[in-house]
Amino acid sequence: MGNCQTVGPSEALVVSGGCCGAASRKTVIGGWAWAWWLVTDVQRLSLNVLTLNPRCEHVETKQGVPLTVTGVAQIKVMTEPELLQTALEQFLGKTADQIGEVVLQTLEGHLRAILGTLTVEQIYQDRDEFAKLVREVAAPDVGRMGIEVLSFTIKDIFDQVDYLASLGRAQTANVKRDADIGVAEAERDAGIREAECQKAAMDARLIADTKIANSKREFELRKADFSQEVNRARAQAELAYELQAAREKQKIRAEEIQINVVERKKQIQIESKEIERKEKDLTASIRLPAEAESYRVETIAAGTRTQTVEAAHADGEKIKAIGSAEASAIEAVGKAEAERMRLKASAYKQYGDAALLSLVLESLPKIAAEVAAPLARVDEIVLLGGEDRATQEVTRLVTQLPPAIQALTGVDISGVLQKIPGAKKQ
């Protein structure tokens, strides 16, 4: 059996050997690999960056001045497959310190060789170029070991013969001399410049005073203009305020009128709804019952009319029958009366004046009753003219009866009475 071996991206896992005498080698970075027990060998190589501090002491430069130089180098194992295989061949099984020691010796050797080809001034004044040269020279050698030089810088340069200090003192003296000359020239230039500045200051003061006076005058003029503009603007603002206030009042009035119109419309709508409601109430409470009552009355009237018509028709038939019966009775009575009258006429014709007299005498009570009928409704009759007035009036009335009867019947009662035997003529 075996184990599953895992490795991170900062390490290279190397699995060597295998079953049946296999001589292959498998390299894994940031992954896993299967390792058989007893027949495979598992090794790891760090891919982390290593920091080295190469130091070359008392190395003579091109001028024979011994210098001590220290630097800082950053290196790491390259991960390209071919270069990684080279690094595995060189350093597999070694620790990081051992690998760093090998590379450190290489860098220090190249640093010593390059120091012998340069002057102190070149090394001291241009450290970046020096470090670049060391990196370019050492890179191919360490690259053949599968190592990459990421960076190389010079950390410190010093000597024990005070060469660098002498260069510093000479440079310092030159700097001081140049400084003194510069100070003198600066003081001279400063005096000249000061005089020029004073003159310029005076000129500037005069110009400034003139400008101040002009500015004051311009200020006063502008102030007056501004005051006038402010007053004008204030007047316009007040007028605009009044106009705006009037406009706002007009708008408010218009809004009030609009509100009144809307309220009136709403009131009209409410009144319309109220009228509709009252009409519906009237319709429900009066019109519909009235229509129902009218329909009932019409129905009853129609029934009554039909009943009346039928009753009238029946009464008509009844009256017609009664009329027919009465007509028959009247006809019979008329015939009887006519027969009676015929017999009377025959008798009257037979008896002559005596019959007429009898007829007149029979009619006198009726005539007297008709004449006295108006007097029956009189409570009291007062006759004026003495005690014999009543007798005279009665006598006068009686004497007037024959002419009246003759006028009514054509019978002269006086003549008839004179014909009666034994009657005396008056």
Salt bridges, closest charged atoms under 4 A:
GLU11 OE1 - ARG44 NH1 3.61
GLU57 OE2 - ARG55 NE 2.66
ASP141 OD2 - HIS110 NE2 2.41
ASP141 OD1 - ARG144 NH2 2.17
ASP178 OD1 - ARG177 NE 3.42
ASP189 OD1 - ARG188 NE 3.22
GLU196 OE1 - ARG193 NH1 3.48
ASP203 OD2 - LYS199 NZ 3.07
GLU218 OE2 - ARG222 NE 3.15
GLU256 OE1 - ARG253 NH1 3.42
GLU274 OE2 - ARG277 NH2 2.17
ASP281 OD2 - ARG277 NH1 2.71
GLU293 OE2 - ARG296 NH2 2.07
GLU317 OE2 - HIS313 NE2 3.88
GLU331 OE2 - LYS335 NZ 3.40
GLU337 OE2 - ARG340 NH2 1.82
GLU339 OE2 - ARG342 NH2 2.02
ASP353 OD2 - LYS419 NZ 3.38
GLU393 OE2 - ARG389 NH2 2.95
GLU393 OE1 - ARG396 NH2 2.83
